[in-house]
C-alpha cells in the first residue's frame, strides 16, 4: 500500500485494521534483527529499511 505517511509508525497507523497486526509483527521482526546502524523509514510511499548516508555517504555508483 502506497502512502503519504512520513514515518513507519504513521504508515502502520493508516493501514486497514485487518493488515495492522501482520505488518506490525513483520516490521518489529525486521527492526529487532537488522544490523546496528541500519535505519527504518519510508521510501516510495512504503516501509523501507536502508543503510543511511552517515555510514555509506557515496551510495551506489551509477
Contact map, one row per residue, 1 for C-alpha under 8 A:
11100000000000000000000000000000000000000000110000000000000000
11110000000000000000000000000000000000000001110000000000000000
11111000001000000000000000000000000000000000110000000000000000
01111100001000000000000000000000000000000000100000000000000000
00111111011000000000000000000000000000000100100000000000000000
00011111011000000000000000000000000000001100000000000000000000
00001111111000000000000000000000000000001100000000000000000000
00001111111100000000000000000000000000011100001000000000000000
00000011111110000000000000000000000000000000000000000000000000
00001111111111000000000000000000000000000000000000000000000000
00111111111111100000000000000000000000000000011000000000000000
00000001111111100001001100000000000000000000000000000000000000
00000000111111100001000000000000000000000000000000000000000000
00000000011111110000000000000000000000000000000000000000000000
00000000001111111011000000000000000000000000000000000000000000
00000000000001111111000000000000000000000000000000000000000000
00000000000000111111100000000000000000000000000000000000000000
00000000000000011111100000000000000000000000000000000000000000
00000000000000111111111000000000000000000000000000000000000000
00000000000110111111111100000000000000000000000000000000000000
00000000000000001111111110000000000000000000000000000000000000
00000000000000000011111111000000000000000000000000000000000000
00000000000100000011111111100000000000000000000000000000000000
00000000000100000001111111110000000000000000000000000000000000
00000000000000000000111111111000000000000000000000000000000000
00000000000000000000011111111100000000000000000000000000000000
00000000000000000000001111111110000000000000000000000000000000
00000000000000000000000111111111000000000000000000000000000000
00000000000000000000000011111111100000000000000000000000000000
00000000000000000000000001111111110000000000000000000000000000
00000000000000000000000000111111110000010000000000000000000000
00000000000000000000000000011111110000000000000000000000000000
00000000000000000000000000001111111000000000000000000000000000
00000000000000000000000000000111111101000000000000000000000000
00000000000000000000000000000000111111000000000000000000000000
00000000000000000000000000000000011111000000000000000000000000
00000000000000000000000000000000001111100000000000110010000000
00000000000000000000000000000000011111110000000011110000000000
00000000000000000000000000000000000011111000000011110000000000
00000001000000000000000000000010000001111100001111000000000000
00000111000000000000000000000000000000111110001111000000000000
00001111000000000000000000000000000000011111111110000000000000
00000000000000000000000000000000000000001111111100000000000000
01000000000000000000000000000000000000000111110000000000000000
11111000000000000000000000000000000000000111111000000000000000
11100000001000000000000000000000000000000111111100000000000000
00000001001000000000000000000000000000011110111110000000000000
00000000000000000000000000000000000000011110011111000000000000
00000000000000000000000000000000000001111100001111100000000000
00000000000000000000000000000000000001111000000111110000000000
00000000000000000000000000000000000011100000000011111011000000
00000000000000000000000000000000000011100000000001111111100000
00000000000000000000000000000000000000000000000000111111111000
00000000000000000000000000000000000000000000000000011111100000
00000000000000000000000000000000000010000000000000111111100000
00000000000000000000000000000000000000000000000000111111111000
00000000000000000000000000000000000000000000000000011111111000
00000000000000000000000000000000000000000000000000001001111110
00000000000000000000000000000000000000000000000000001001111110
00000000000000000000000000000000000000000000000000000000011111
00000000000000000000000000000000000000000000000000000000011111
00000000000000000000000000000000000000000000000000000000000111
